[in-house]
Amino acid sequence: MKDQNQNILIIGAGLCGSLLALRLAQRGYNITLVEKRPDLRKTEQDAGRSINLALSDRGLRGLRLAGVEKDALELCIPMRGRMIHDASGNTFLSPYSGRENEYINSISRPGLNMLLLDAAEAMDNVKLVFGHGCKKVDLENAAAIFKDYESGNEVQYKGDIILGTDGAGSSVRRSMYEHRKFLFSFSQQWLTHGYKEISIPPAEGGGYRTYKEALHIWPRGEDMLIALPNLDGSFTVTLFLPYANSEYCFDTLTTPEMVHEYFNKEFPDAVALMPNLAEEFFGNPTGPLGTIKCSPWSSYGKTLILGDAAHAIVPFYGQGMNASFEDVVVFDEVLDRFEGDWEKVFQEYEKVRKKDTDAIADLAVDNFHEMKEHTASALFQQKRKLEIAFESEFPQHYHSKYSLVTFNEDISYFQAMKQGRAQDKAILNLLDDGTLTEQMTLDEKLKLVKQTTEAILHDDAVAKNLN
Amino acid sequence: MKDQNQNILIIGAGLCGSLLALRLAQRGYNITLVEKRPDLRKTEQDAGRSINLALSDRGLRGLRLAGVEKDALELCIPMRGRMIHDASGNTFLSPYSGRENEYINSISRPGLNMLLLDAAEAMDNVKLVFGHGCKKVDLENAAAIFKDYESGNEVQYKGDIILGTDGAGSSVRRSMYEHRKFLFSFSQQWLTHGYKEISIPPAEGGGYRTYKEALHIWPRGEDMLIALPNLDGSFTVTLFLPYANSEYCFDTLTTPEMVHEYFNKEFPDAVALMPNLAEEFFGNPTGPLGTIKCSPWSSYGKTLILGDAAHAIVPFYGQGMNASFEDVVVFDEVLDRFEGDWEKVFQEYEKVRKKDTDAIADLAVDNFHEMKEHTASALFQQKRKLEIAFESEFPQHYHSKYSLVTFNEDISYFQAMKQGRAQDKAILNLLDDGTLTEQMTLDEKLKLVKQTTEAILHDDAVAKNLN
């Protein structure tokens, strides 16, 4: 059924688009990959501000599929747990798992993007076009109008199909929203918080100014600071802060004095590591935090959106990039089954995939609250301690919600959410009502947690099916 | 603090806008009420096609506040329960409540709208403008541009504030969405089903062709037909049917033969009552079913949206109009507290109200599934039977979810949802696992249901606060 000469126009050469281009070129399609920005391999990167992301099992699986996992791992720094910094400056490490081999990786976004572009460009059947911004997509004819930012001219590219991987502000998705010939469900939800990046430079003479192999968190109830390590010894720090309606918020932090007052009060141990705090605070933009969901993802069997264009999520589960790479894996599997019939491929892909991207979107918002509030709560810490004990002692028999989402790519996000939430509810209630006693063995505790989890899932199913 | 000379521009003179205009005029404001459509009091109404709605306690409370409840009740036909029509043509009445005085009312939308327009127009300080469609709102200056459909000219109206009550397709809301100077969370979600109206004319010589005082339902799993009575002896019937991907759907019902084949198969007893079935099926439009949520509802302390403009919901709980009228009650209460400071009024109104309109939106989607699937299921019917027994025997001590939502306006939609869902889950699980035995007295059963409901609410709270 497959036509080897088909042309695919991919719009957006970020992480998702460049991996997708590479994989579809490996399958034999002719790819034109068009990107709005200039070629980031030819633009100078500011090392101190290289943005990093958490790469974990689902993302690695996508890279493996395209044969670039090994190269990517060379850019990675393992992060084995959350290093919690409390208000008094004490730190303690909360591991991501009780299993040795389960950790996440800090990786540079531009570094990984360059790797993927290089691999795609090395294929004969991939053509890269930079500096062309998509203005409008003719959904029915798989044609798109771009503005060439160098010449200022408008150019049209066509394909047998168009795949839109142009990110959270997707122009392809906007064409679907504005099309009005079919019902397009759409949702954009903003958190009350924005974010701001600041850097911790490398130590004098090289090395890291704080513990390297962790994702650092300073949870402060409404606000939060996090930091991820970079290969050059620096950390990229991100402040999450309300825009308004709080003593300290982006609306009130308008002078270097206010910024220092706030940081000295809330994050004194971090301030010591950030020599350019106020300068960077006012020099860097304040970014919004949004979740985007929509449906349908495709139209006329001609155009499909993937990655952030279809399902942008907030960064608090470290799954944005991983979900996008997993999209490529799922799309590839659906192609194995239905190659030759794009309409069927697109519809089946959404049918298989959407409930999972909806789930990770919701989990990421949940984790926003968990990270800023609950990591500092006693009951939460008791729960994590018990879960780490389960995972260390019975590695085959217990996986926390975090582990199900992050380290178990054979379980879908949706299943991970369902199972993980039920487990959390079981443990929190058993701890809260004192049913898990000191006298019980760990084995007995695990049995009780499993029974309670099953009962919760059963009761929910009865109520859901008939309510 | 109140300035008696303030001018309020209300955009949209449907049910919500005309009640709001009346109430705010009663409070002393100068009102300009602008409507896109012609004055419906001067357009001939097609009696056989008068669209009707379910009016219940929350809506009546809004009408009472403005002194027009009594007049509205004269337009009402009580509907005491759901008359279920099964596939074999059997019918049985499932009461909405075990309490005598709890029922909903069928009322003509244009009839009620005319009543409200008459009452508003009778006030010296209300000016009505028809046939002017809002094109764009200047949010920062409370000014709006309208197209006068008669002259074709553009006209500007200004107020000290603008209240947008221009319905699900709100032009005021679109101005907020497109404004881009603040983050606007927005969601439009379409069901896979659309709807089509058909009529059951009055019986020859007057009277009703089927039982008058009920909301008739023909639940058929994926599809559903409902009918509400009109004062003239007719019923307005609505078919809810998938657009696509089904043997019988709007995409396949393209000939009179197909329509008759489908109706004869699924709704034979209804077909006998609808002499103009195919003609009306093809003459009337197919409408989409959507839920709209957004935030913020106001901008710059100058513009606020209410009613469907802020929270359009699907019709399956019969609460769309009731929620909009309750908006007027809540807005009036907030005015009592903060009159004189519009920004505070608008923010407090959203703070108090949004969680409730979100709740009724979700309940309405739930009820879509309940009506088309579950009203025909054995476990659901067992639950309803038990609840009706509780409500008859212990009227002060049990209120079903339906009753909490529909007949208990002192309980917010959000509370009604939380309590109602927990009760449903308790009863369904107790029935499913056989804990409610024949040997128990009704009193014992109620105690067990209440205990189980409390336990569910407690467990959810522990998991939610710390998860």
Chai-1 contact restraints between the chains, C-beta under 6 A:
chainA,res_idxA,chainB,res_idxB,connection_type,confidence,min_distance_angstrom,max_distance_angstrom,comment,restraint_id
A,L183,B,W190,contact,1.0,0.0,6.0,A-B,restraint_1
A,L183,B,P288,contact,1.0,0.0,6.0,A-B,restraint_2
A,S185,B,Q189,contact,1.0,0.0,6.0,A-B,restraint_3
A,S185,B,W190,contact,1.0,0.0,6.0,A-B,restraint_4
A,F186,B,Q188,contact,1.0,0.0,6.0,A-B,restraint_5
A,S187,B,S187,contact,1.0,0.0,6.0,A-B,restraint_6
A,Q188,B,F186,contact,1.0,0.0,6.0,A-B,restraint_7
A,Q189,B,S185,contact,1.0,0.0,6.0,A-B,restraint_8
A,W190,B,L183,contact,1.0,0.0,6.0,A-B,restraint_9
A,W190,B,S185,contact,1.0,0.0,6.0,A-B,restraint_10
A,P288,B,L183,contact,1.0,0.0,6.0,A-B,restraint_11
A,L379,B,L466,contact,1.0,0.0,6.0,A-B,restraint_12
A,F380,B,L466,contact,1.0,0.0,6.0,A-B,restraint_13
A,D424,B,N467,contact,1.0,0.0,6.0,A-B,restraint_14
A,K425,B,A463,contact,1.0,0.0,6.0,A-B,restraint_15
A,L428,B,V462,contact,1.0,0.0,6.0,A-B,restraint_16
A,L428,B,A463,contact,1.0,0.0,6.0,A-B,restraint_17
A,L428,B,L466,contact,1.0,0.0,6.0,A-B,restraint_18
A,N429,B,D459,contact,1.0,0.0,6.0,A-B,restraint_19
A,N429,B,V462,contact,1.0,0.0,6.0,A-B,restraint_20
A,D432,B,V462,contact,1.0,0.0,6.0,A-B,restraint_21
A,D459,B,N429,contact,1.0,0.0,6.0,A-B,restraint_22
A,V462,B,L428,contact,1.0,0.0,6.0,A-B,restraint_23
A,V462,B,N429,contact,1.0,0.0,6.0,A-B,restraint_24
A,V462,B,D432,contact,1.0,0.0,6.0,A-B,restraint_25
A,A463,B,K425,contact,1.0,0.0,6.0,A-B,restraint_26
A,A463,B,L428,contact,1.0,0.0,6.0,A-B,restraint_27
A,L466,B,L379,contact,1.0,0.0,6.0,A-B,restraint_28
A,L466,B,F380,contact,1.0,0.0,6.0,A-B,restraint_29
A,L466,B,L428,contact,1.0,0.0,6.0,A-B,restraint_30
A,N467,B,D424,contact,1.0,0.0,6.0,A-B,restraint_31
